[in-house]
């Protein structure tokens, strides 16, 4: 089984076990789209926002101010492994 197939099977198994679908919010601002996803039952796993104040606000709104989720990021320079999504 390829790594991609294994990853997909893990995600499907997590959902079948009752886990919430996860979302990555790009160009997140303070989290308007994240708010909608959260209200629809999704988990906001991470966000990418370039503006430092908006990124800090998003971190407070959706990740209890966790510094790892509150820093501004440049989407053209951010690798997936830097987002802390598992």
C-alpha positions in Angstrom: 0.0 0.0 0.0 1.4 3.4 -0.9 1.8 6.1 1.7 -1.0 8.1 0.1 -3.4 5.2 0.3 -2.5 4.5 3.9 -3.1 8.2 4.8 -6.5 8.2 3.1 -7.5 4.9 4.9 -6.4 6.5 8.2 -8.6 9.5 7.5 -11.6 7.4 6.5 -11.2 5.2 9.6 -11.0 8.3 11.9 -14.3 9.6 10.4 -16.0 6.3 10.6 -15.0 6.1 14.3 -16.9 9.4 14.8 -14.1 11.9 14.4 -15.0 15.3 13.0 -13.9 16.3 9.5 -10.9 18.7 9.7 -10.3 21.8 7.7 -7.3 24.1 7.0 -8.4 27.7 6.7 -6.3 29.6 4.1 -6.2 33.4 4.0 -8.0 33.0 7.3 -8.2 36.6 8.6 -9.7 36.4 12.1 -11.8 33.4 11.2 -15.1 34.1 9.5 -14.9 31.0 7.4 -13.5 29.0 10.3 -16.5 30.0 12.4 -18.9 28.6 9.7 -16.9 25.4 9.5 -16.9 25.0 13.3 -20.7 25.7 13.4 -21.1 22.9 10.8 -19.3 20.4 12.9 -15.8 20.6 11.4 -12.6 20.9 13.4 -10.4 23.9 12.4 -7.0 22.2 12.6 -4.9 25.1 11.4 -5.0 28.3 9.5 -2.7 30.4 7.3 -2.9 34.2 7.6 -0.2 36.7 6.5 -1.3 39.6 8.7 0.1 39.3 12.3 -2.9 40.9 14.0 -5.4 38.8 12.2 -3.3 35.6 12.7 -3.2 36.3 16.5 -6.9 36.9 16.5 -7.6 33.7 14.7 -5.3 31.9 17.2 -7.3 33.3 20.1 -10.7 32.6 18.4 -10.0 28.9 17.5 -6.9 27.6 19.4 -7.0 29.2 22.8 -4.2 31.6 21.8 -1.7 28.8 21.3 1.4 30.5 19.9 1.8 27.8 17.3 -1.6 28.7 15.8 -1.3 32.5 16.3 1.7 33.4 14.1 1.5 35.1 10.8 2.5 32.9 7.9 3.3 33.4 4.2 1.4 30.8 2.2 4.1 30.8 -0.4 6.8 29.8 2.1 4.8 27.6 4.6 5.3 23.8 4.4 2.4 21.5 5.5 4.5 20.0 8.3 4.8 23.5 9.8 1.1 23.7 10.5 0.9 21.1 13.2 -1.9 19.2 11.5 -1.9 15.5 12.2 
